Amino acid sequence: MIKMTEVKKELLAPCGLYCGVCAIYIAHRDNNPKFKKLLVKVYPFTSSPDEIQCTGCFSDGVVFSVCKTCPIKDCTIKKGIEGCHQCDDWPCKMINNFPIPVGKKVIQRAIPQWRELGTEKWVEEEEKRYICPECGNKLFRGAKRCNKCKIPVDVD
């Protein structure tokens, strides 16, 4: 029997930055204070580990402050589409001017794949992508090394 990935709609960020592999989401989901403390250093607009919390871009729960006010998310809502993968104007200036280099790189890779594969297969591929090739440990977007076996990784 083929195992199908369960698609959680709340994790489908319209920009293509799948929330299921987001460090903020993972740190909050796992209630990992050490990871949250490290993320405060990565996100300089946060001042406390308590601000490192999110249950997904489209969740009914808490949404990370940056994602809550995302112009890309607002754009897709106004256009009545689920995400950039359905937009005829992609890539637009919001994508071309995306302020976080690793995020922009992932968006530019993810949106064409999402279009090609469809949502279920794309989510499955995103979850498979963020696994350490050496030890099988789950990784997060932006990881530079595996936190288990410590090998350098570049999976974005």
N, C-alpha and C positions, 0 to 999 in steps of 0.2 A: 504494500500500500504506500502511495506517495504522500509524504507529509507536506501539507500546504501551510504556508506562513499565515498566521492570523493577522489580518490588517486592522490595526487600531487607528481609526480615523483621526483621533486627537493627536497622533504622532506624525501626521502627514503635513509637514510645514509646506506651504505653497511654493516657497522658493526652491525646494529640492534639498534642503538641509534636513534630512530625515531625523526627527526627534529621538527615535529609538537608540541612536548612537551618539547623542549629544552629551557632553560631559556634565552640563548643568542638570539635565534630566536624570542621568545615571547617578550622580552624587546625591540628588534629592531622593530618588526612588530607593536607593540603597541606604539612605540615612547615614552617609559616610562623612563624619566631621573632618577627618584628616584631608580628604579629597576636596571638600568644600573650602577649607582653609587655603589650599593650594590654588584653587580657582579664583579666589579673591585677588590673588596676585596677577592672574591672567586677564581678569576683567577689572581694570583700574577704576571704573565708575561704580564698582561695588565697594562697600566699606566694611562689610561683615559677612561671615559665613552664613548668617541667617538669611541673607539676600540670595544665596545660591539655592534656588528652589524653582521647580517647574514640573508640571504634570503633562506637558505637551502643548504645542502651539494652539491647537483647537480644543483643548480640554475645558471642562467646566470648572476645573480646580484652579490652582495658582499657575500663572504664566510668567516666565522670566521677564523682567522689566523691559529689556530690549525687544523681545518678541511681541510683547503686549502692544507696543507702539510702532510696529514694523510697517513701513510704507508699501512693501511688496505685498504683505498680507492684506492691507487695506485696498490695494489695487485689484487683487484677485476677487475680493468680496464685491467691490463696485462693479466689476465686469461679470459677476455671476458665474465664475469658474472656480474649480477646485484648486488650481495651481498654475504656475508658469508653463507647465507641460501642455496646457490646453490653450495657451495664448499665441495668437498669430503675430504679436509684436515682439516675441522673444527672439534674441536678447534685447532688452531695452536699456535705457540709460541707468535705471536702478540697478540692473545686473552689471553693466559695464563699469559702474562707479561703486560697486559694492566695497565697503571700507575694510573688510577683513580678508587679507589675501588667501588664506586657506579656505575660507568660506566661498569666495569667488571661484576658486579652482574647483571645489566640490560642486557648486551650482552648475558650472559650465560642463562638468562631466555628467552630473545626475539628471538634469532636465532632458537631454537627448535620450538617455537610457530609459527614463520614466516614460517618455513618449513611445519608444520602441517596444518596451517590455510590457507596459500596462502596470497598474498599481501593485497587484499582488506579487508578481514576479520581481518587480523593481524593489519592493520592500525586502523580499527574500534575498536578493542580490546584495542590497545594502547591509543586511545583517551578516551575510557570509563574508563580505569584504572586510568587516571590522573584527576579524579574528586573527590572533597571532599565528603566522605561518609556522613558527617553531614549536610552540607548546599548546596552541589551541585556546588560549585565554581570550576572553572578550576584550576588545579595545574600544576606544571612543574616538570620535572624529577629532583630528588634530594631534593624536598621540604620536610621539616621536620615538618611543621605546615601549616595549611590553612591561607592564608593572609586575609581571610574575617572573618571566625568565630574563628580562632586562635587555633583550636583543633590540637593536634599532629597527624601527618599522617605518614604512612610508606607504600607507594604504589609502590615503586620501586621493 
